[in-house]
Amino acid sequence: MDASRKTILVTGGAGFIGTHIVVQLLNECFKVLIINNLNDSVIEAVDKVKELVAPELSKKLQFNLCHLGLYLQMTYNECNLTRVELDFTYNNWLRFDAVIHFASLKAVGESFDNPRQYFDNNLIGTINLYEIMAKYNCKKGMRMSLKLFVFLCMLELQYLHEYAGISSSIGLTANLIVNFSSVLESNVLALGIDISFNKKTGNFTKCNVGLSFTNADLIAFLALYVGDSVNTSYYHIMNPSTNTIVAAEVTYSFFTNVNTITV
């Protein structure tokens, strides 16, 4: 492989682990494209990477601000995958040869306070990335990794394949917490699940399921946040020549028994 001609997409590349990987890739003469939402990292980390490599190698690094999940996209009444894909095509990010995916949130306590954000970022964001990779025929970069978060006392195991991704983790604390998430997909369908179980209380603390359907002119998405809400969205290109688009989102809250409809 001629590294100087290869571009590696690194999601979450501004994070602690991501920056170390990016430095190594640049030193191996790869071109590196970082996308990161800077949720728990800073742009100065990317500047530091450029300082750690030779000046000619720093020119091979490009950073772009991007959110792979659902939160920001639905603000504009657009389907999550379509918005992410528009970001990729508009900014010419699709010219990569392999992907290293580090864009995930990992704070155990915060995940219980805001489970929807974690479901959105870690699961939906991963589904979006996988579907873009599949659509543009990028099959490199799937990996199996074992990560130990010392300060968070969490042991995590990930297995990534061409059509599936599985992640399981154990919180090594007094309240033993087991988390399991998985994504299975085909060319048109994708199914994701994210579950957490507290062994001390014997209760499921989180159970989220997402299903998406995609074809040439429409994308439909359904997410169930057990004990919280149900969310569904629909995005349809009615007339490509006139750019006529119909988009809708419906959310039902189990707590308030209220439906929220956005068209």
Backbone hydrogen bonds, N-H to C=O, Kabsch-Sander energy under -0.5 kcal/mol:
donor,donor_aa,acceptor,acceptor_aa,energy
3,A,1,M,-1.1
5,R,2,D,-1.8
6,K,3,A,-1.6
8,I,31,K,-2.9
9,L,7,T,-0.5
9,L,98,A,-2.8
10,V,8,I,-0.6
10,V,33,L,-2.8
11,T,9,L,-0.6
11,T,100,I,-2.0
12,G,35,I,-2.5
13,G,10,V,-1.0
13,G,35,I,-0.6
15,G,12,G,-1.7
19,T,15,G,-2.5
20,H,16,F,-1.1
21,I,17,I,-2.0
22,V,18,G,-2.5
23,V,19,T,-2.3
24,Q,20,H,-1.8
25,L,21,I,-2.5
26,L,22,V,-2.7
27,N,23,V,-2.3
28,E,24,Q,-1.2
29,C,26,L,-2.0
30,F,25,L,-2.4
31,K,3,A,-0.5
31,K,6,K,-2.5
32,V,60,K,-2.3
33,L,8,I,-2.5
34,I,32,V,-0.6
34,I,62,Q,-3.1
35,I,10,V,-1.5
36,N,64,N,-1.7
45,A,42,V,-1.4
46,V,43,I,-0.9
47,D,43,I,-1.5
48,K,44,E,-2.1
49,V,45,A,-1.6
50,K,46,V,-1.8
51,E,47,D,-1.3
52,L,48,K,-1.4
53,V,49,V,-0.8
57,L,54,A,-0.9
58,S,54,A,-2.0
59,K,55,P,-0.8
60,K,57,L,-1.8
61,L,58,S,-1.3
62,Q,32,V,-2.2
64,N,34,I,-2.0
66,C,36,N,-1.3
66,C,64,N,-0.5
68,L,66,C,-0.5
74,M,70,L,-2.2
75,T,71,Y,-0.6
75,T,72,L,-0.7
76,Y,73,Q,-1.7
77,N,74,M,-1.6
78,E,73,Q,-1.2
83,R,79,C,-2.3
84,V,80,N,-2.3
85,E,81,L,-2.8
86,L,82,T,-2.3
87,D,83,R,-2.0
88,F,84,V,-2.1
89,T,85,E,-2.8
90,Y,86,L,-2.9
91,N,87,D,-1.8
92,N,89,T,-0.9
93,W,88,F,-3.1
94,L,88,F,-0.6
96,F,94,L,-1.3
97,D,7,T,-3.3
98,A,7,T,-1.1
99,V,140,K,-1.2
100,I,9,L,-2.9
102,F,11,T,-1.8
102,F,100,I,-0.8
104,S,102,F,-1.9
108,V,106,K,-0.7
111,S,107,A,-1.9
112,F,108,V,-1.0
112,F,109,G,-0.7
113,D,109,G,-1.4
114,N,110,E,-2.5
118,Y,114,N,-1.3
119,F,115,P,-2.6
120,D,116,R,-2.7
121,N,117,Q,-2.8
122,N,118,Y,-2.5
123,L,118,Y,-0.7
123,L,119,F,-1.2
124,I,119,F,-2.2
125,G,120,D,-1.9
127,I,123,L,-2.5
128,N,124,I,-2.7
129,L,125,G,-2.1
130,Y,126,T,-2.7
131,E,127,I,-2.5
132,I,128,N,-2.0
133,M,129,L,-2.5
134,A,130,Y,-2.6
135,K,131,E,-2.4
136,Y,132,I,-2.0
137,N,134,A,-1.2
138,C,133,M,-3.2
139,K,137,N,-0.7
145,S,158,Q,-1.4
147,K,156,E,-2.4
149,F,147,K,-0.6
149,F,154,M,-2.6
150,V,148,L,-1.0
153,C,149,F,-1.1
153,C,150,V,-0.6
154,M,149,F,-1.7
155,L,170,I,-2.5
156,E,147,K,-2.6
156,E,154,M,-0.5
157,L,168,S,-3.3
158,Q,145,S,-2.5
159,Y,166,I,-3.0
160,L,143,R,-1.3
161,H,164,A,-3.6
165,G,183,V,-2.4
166,I,159,Y,-3.1
167,S,181,S,-3.4
168,S,157,L,-2.6
169,S,179,N,-2.7
170,I,155,L,-2.4
171,G,177,I,-3.3
172,L,153,C,-3.3
172,L,170,I,-0.8
173,T,171,G,-2.1
176,L,174,A,-1.1
177,I,171,G,-0.9
178,V,197,F,-2.9
179,N,169,S,-3.0
180,F,195,I,-3.2
181,S,167,S,-3.4
182,S,193,I,-2.2
183,V,165,G,-3.0
184,L,191,L,-2.9
185,E,163,Y,-2.1
186,S,189,L,-3.3
190,A,212,S,-1.9
191,L,184,L,-3.4
192,G,210,G,-3.0
193,I,182,S,-2.2
194,D,208,N,-2.6
195,I,180,F,-3.3
196,S,206,K,-2.5
197,F,178,V,-2.9
198,N,203,N,-2.8
199,K,176,L,-2.7
199,K,197,F,-0.7
202,G,198,N,-2.0
203,N,198,N,-1.0
205,T,196,S,-1.5
205,T,203,N,-0.6
206,K,196,S,-1.4
208,N,194,D,-2.8
209,V,224,L,-2.3
210,G,192,G,-2.8
211,L,222,L,-3.0
212,S,190,A,-2.4
213,F,220,A,-2.8
214,T,188,V,-2.6
215,N,218,L,-2.3
219,I,235,Y,-2.3
220,A,213,F,-2.5
221,F,233,S,-2.6
222,L,211,L,-2.9
223,A,231,N,-3.3
224,L,209,V,-3.2
225,Y,223,A,-0.5
225,Y,229,S,-3.1
226,V,207,C,-2.3
226,V,224,L,-0.8
228,D,225,Y,-2.8
229,S,225,Y,-1.6
230,V,252,Y,-2.2
231,N,223,A,-3.0
232,T,250,V,-2.6
233,S,221,F,-2.6
234,Y,248,A,-2.6
235,Y,219,I,-2.3
236,H,246,V,-3.1
237,I,217,D,-3.2
238,M,236,H,-1.0
238,M,244,T,-1.8
239,N,244,T,-1.6
242,T,239,N,-0.8
243,N,239,N,-0.8
244,T,239,N,-2.1
245,I,243,N,-0.6
246,V,236,H,-2.8
248,A,234,Y,-2.4
249,E,262,T,-2.9
250,V,232,T,-2.9
251,T,260,T,-2.6
252,Y,230,V,-2.7
253,S,258,V,-2.1
254,F,228,D,-2.7
254,F,252,Y,-0.5
255,F,228,D,-0.7
257,N,253,S,-1.6
258,V,253,S,-0.5
260,T,251,T,-3.1
261,I,259,N,-0.5
262,T,249,E,-3.1
